Amino acid sequence: MTNAASVSARRDLPEAPLLVAARGGSPSRTPVWFMRQAGRSLPEYRKVREGIPMLRSCFMPELVCEITMQPVRRHGVDAAILFSDIVVPLAAAGVDLDIVPGTGPVVANPVRSIHDVEKLPVLDPEQVAPVAEAVGLLTKELGETPLIGFAGAPFTLASYLIEGGPSRNHERTKALMYSDPAAWHALLGHLADMALTFLSVQVQAGVDAIQLFDSWAGALSERDYREFVLPHSARVFAGLADAGVPRIHFGVGTGELLVAMREAGNDVVGVDWRVPLDAAVNRLTSARPDLPKPVVQGNLDPAVLFSGEDVLEREINRIGAEGRAAAGHIFNLGHGVLPETDPGKITRAVELVHGLRP
Ligand SMILES: Cc1c2[nH]c(c1CCC(=O)O)Cc1[nH]c(c(CCC(=O)O)c1C)Cc1[nH]c(c(CCC(=O)O)c1C)Cc1[nH]c(c(C)c1CCC(=O)O)C2
């Protein structure tokens, strides 16, 4: 795809609350979307996914478009997030892996040495052409609602590749990181290239914002994060600096890493529910008074959607008030929607956020 095409593919959405807030402007209302808003909480999702394996569904453009649209239609959220997965670029490039229901990504041949790193395939943009096609369908269907593209950050992808699947302690990951820094940096460099290719394809196809998911970065100390991870995530963000779309950075349990994660070069800092948004802003501004006040995204505990409506309202009001400390606030959960969540509660949460004074 040429550069000229990339310029014309993106819609002009100057009023979209998500994009206004991401730039630190004054949106007409507090924008809200939810990580994992498409997925098992929705009966219409379970219906269209019936009999189709997760990974295969990510390469079916019409289905990706339909699943991405479902929460926008149902809940009236202020953004769609592309239905895909962080391991899609790895699978597309030919890494032997599967997404096992109830477990997550499982890798057939885990990466444990420099030899394994050297054997990793390079992602050719053509291999994710169905994703670009889905983005094209979505930008036609979404009207004024922005579309968020995403990728997994190098550390989180490395953890799946090295452990071979989900991990509580990331022990093999850390063992490689500490004992073979050359292999480690080669691996993270490779994964940064892949993330950048995957995100560039999405941007050229017309997504309006991107999010880099470093879900498991919170397992690291700040010192290790700075030495072993930050330079690679920074390269992904730097590669998108001229893309013209806001860049969101998110991880779980990253209260101690917020300052370092912002230094990776994003425009919006995702915050999980453990750190109040005003405290997060405080940490960010006192550590880096030289930088502009941050824009934050978050941070309702996904478990609160299992409580009564009075609790939901109280928590949303609290988070709305705390978010006023930031230069902009994009309302979200502190992590993804849990599969058992009552979708009615999600719709109600959107109404309550839209009732907040922006
Ligand atoms: C760590 C991670 C993964 N995938 C992702 C992350 C980062 C975000 C986070 O921290 O949650 C990212 C992701 N995965 C999915 C999305 C879609 C967009 C959205 O609505 O947010 C996004 C943004 C769809 C999905 N990705 C997956 C599902 C469930 C698959 C199904 O419906 O059978 C969905 C909707 C599978 C998946 N893929 C992964 C896990 C842990 C799982 C869940 C396994 C399970 O519980 O069955 C890896």
Ligand as a Chemical Component Dictionary entry (heavy atoms), coordinates in Angstrom:
data_LIG
# 
_chem_comp.id                   LIG 
_chem_comp.type                 NON-POLYMER 
_chem_comp.pdbx_formal_charge   0 
_chem_comp.three_letter_code    LIG 
# 
loop_
_chem_comp_atom.comp_id 
_chem_comp_atom.atom_id 
_chem_comp_atom.alt_atom_id 
_chem_comp_atom.type_symbol 
_chem_comp_atom.charge 
_chem_comp_atom.model_Cartn_x 
_chem_comp_atom.model_Cartn_y 
_chem_comp_atom.model_Cartn_z 
_chem_comp_atom.pdbx_ordinal 
LIG C1  C1  C 0 -2.840  -11.168 27.032 1  
LIG C2  C2  C 0 -3.698  -10.956 25.815 2  
LIG C3  C3  C 0 -4.157  -11.954 24.930 3  
LIG N1  N1  N 0 -4.916  -11.322 23.964 4  
LIG C4  C4  C 0 -4.966  -9.984  24.203 5  
LIG C5  C5  C 0 -4.171  -9.727  25.337 6  
LIG C6  C6  C 0 -3.898  -8.367  25.897 7  
LIG C7  C7  C 0 -5.057  -7.854  26.651 8  
LIG C8  C8  C 0 -5.224  -8.444  28.019 9  
LIG O1  O1  O 0 -4.315  -8.285  28.840 10 
LIG O2  O2  O 0 -6.273  -9.049  28.232 11 
LIG C9  C9  C 0 -5.594  -8.931  23.400 12 
LIG C10 C10 C 0 -6.945  -9.159  22.867 13 
LIG N2  N2  N 0 -7.587  -10.351 22.640 14 
LIG C11 C11 C 0 -8.806  -10.105 22.097 15 
LIG C12 C12 C 0 -8.930  -8.715  21.903 16 
LIG C13 C13 C 0 -10.103 -8.169  21.132 17 
LIG C14 C14 C 0 -10.512 -6.845  21.239 18 
LIG C15 C15 C 0 -11.265 -6.491  22.506 19 
LIG O3  O3  O 0 -12.503 -6.594  22.492 20 
LIG O4  O4  O 0 -10.622 -6.043  23.460 21 
LIG C16 C16 C 0 -7.784  -8.113  22.416 22 
LIG C17 C17 C 0 -7.448  -6.649  22.509 23 
LIG C18 C18 C 0 -9.813  -11.089 21.706 24 
LIG C19 C19 C 0 -9.812  -12.385 22.398 25 
LIG N3  N3  N 0 -8.737  -13.184 22.663 26 
LIG C20 C20 C 0 -9.154  -14.335 23.239 27 
LIG C21 C21 C 0 -10.569 -14.303 23.354 28 
LIG C22 C22 C 0 -11.444 -15.431 23.902 29 
LIG C23 C23 C 0 -11.570 -16.449 22.826 30 
LIG C24 C24 C 0 -12.935 -17.048 22.771 31 
LIG O5  O5  O 0 -13.934 -16.310 22.699 32 
LIG O6  O6  O 0 -12.998 -18.282 22.733 33 
LIG C25 C25 C 0 -10.988 -13.089 22.811 34 
LIG C26 C26 C 0 -12.391 -12.593 22.656 35 
LIG C27 C27 C 0 -8.261  -15.455 23.610 36 
LIG C28 C28 C 0 -7.138  -15.039 24.468 37 
LIG N4  N4  N 0 -6.001  -14.434 24.018 38 
LIG C29 C29 C 0 -5.182  -14.144 25.095 39 
LIG C30 C30 C 0 -5.847  -14.580 26.268 40 
LIG C31 C31 C 0 -5.301  -14.466 27.670 41 
LIG C32 C32 C 0 -7.075  -15.140 25.861 42 
LIG C33 C33 C 0 -8.188  -15.661 26.737 43 
LIG C34 C34 C 0 -8.218  -17.145 26.835 44 
LIG C35 C35 C 0 -9.546  -17.613 27.385 45 
LIG O7  O7  O 0 -9.909  -17.251 28.508 46 
LIG O8  O8  O 0 -10.220 -18.363 26.649 47 
LIG C36 C36 C 0 -3.895  -13.417 24.985 48 
# 
loop_
_chem_comp_bond.comp_id 
_chem_comp_bond.atom_id_1 
_chem_comp_bond.atom_id_2 
_chem_comp_bond.value_order 
_chem_comp_bond.pdbx_ordinal 
LIG C1  C2  SING 1  
LIG C2  C3  DOUB 2  
LIG C2  C5  SING 3  
LIG C3  N1  SING 4  
LIG C3  C36 SING 5  
LIG N1  C4  SING 6  
LIG C4  C5  DOUB 7  
LIG C4  C9  SING 8  
LIG C5  C6  SING 9  
LIG C6  C7  SING 10 
LIG C7  C8  SING 11 
LIG C8  O1  DOUB 12 
LIG C8  O2  SING 13 
LIG C9  C10 SING 14 
LIG C10 N2  SING 15 
LIG C10 C16 DOUB 16 
LIG N2  C11 SING 17 
LIG C11 C12 DOUB 18 
LIG C11 C18 SING 19 
LIG C12 C13 SING 20 
LIG C12 C16 SING 21 
LIG C13 C14 SING 22 
LIG C14 C15 SING 23 
LIG C15 O3  DOUB 24 
LIG C15 O4  SING 25 
LIG C16 C17 SING 26 
LIG C18 C19 SING 27 
LIG C19 N3  SING 28 
LIG C19 C25 DOUB 29 
LIG N3  C20 SING 30 
LIG C20 C21 DOUB 31 
LIG C20 C27 SING 32 
LIG C21 C22 SING 33 
LIG C21 C25 SING 34 
LIG C22 C23 SING 35 
LIG C23 C24 SING 36 
LIG C24 O5  DOUB 37 
LIG C24 O6  SING 38 
LIG C25 C26 SING 39 
LIG C27 C28 SING 40 
LIG C28 N4  SING 41 
LIG C28 C32 DOUB 42 
LIG N4  C29 SING 43 
LIG C29 C30 DOUB 44 
LIG C29 C36 SING 45 
LIG C30 C31 SING 46 
LIG C30 C32 SING 47 
LIG C32 C33 SING 48 
LIG C33 C34 SING 49 
LIG C34 C35 SING 50 
LIG C35 O7  DOUB 51 
LIG C35 O8  SING 52 
# 
